[in-house]
Amino acid sequence: MELHNDEVPSNVVWALEVASRGTYDEHRFVNWFITAEESSAEYRDTVAAHKRRRVAGVVKRWKVALPRQRMSIDEVRDYVEFKLMQNPDGTTQLLDVSIQQE
């Protein structure tokens, strides 16, 4: 979806937080989406890929309330990463969790 002036129109986004363990290290990252449908599809695809490849880790899907509408892409990325990786609080709602054991 293209954004007008590179601004997120809503004050809500959906995000995936993925933590997976490789042979020697752990990878952790966050992706965010403008619609719940996009985040659901990516969640299902990521979980299926982890199962197929037998990757140990955790995939979480979140709903994140932004502090305001019309935030820039960079502001949303920074806000979502901070909230999910450092400070989950009342502005975040955990929707789905998938845990793959080694």
PELIN-V620356 format. One record per run of one state. SS is the DSSP state (helix for helix, strand for strand, loop for the rest). FROM is the first residue (numbers start at 1). TO is the last residue. Records with the same first field share a line. If there is no record, write none. Layout:
SS=FROM-TO  FROM-TO
This chain:
loop=1-3  9-11  22-25  34-35  54-55  66-70  86-91  101-102
helix=4-6  36-53  73-85
strand=7-8  12-21  26-33  56-65  71-72  92-100
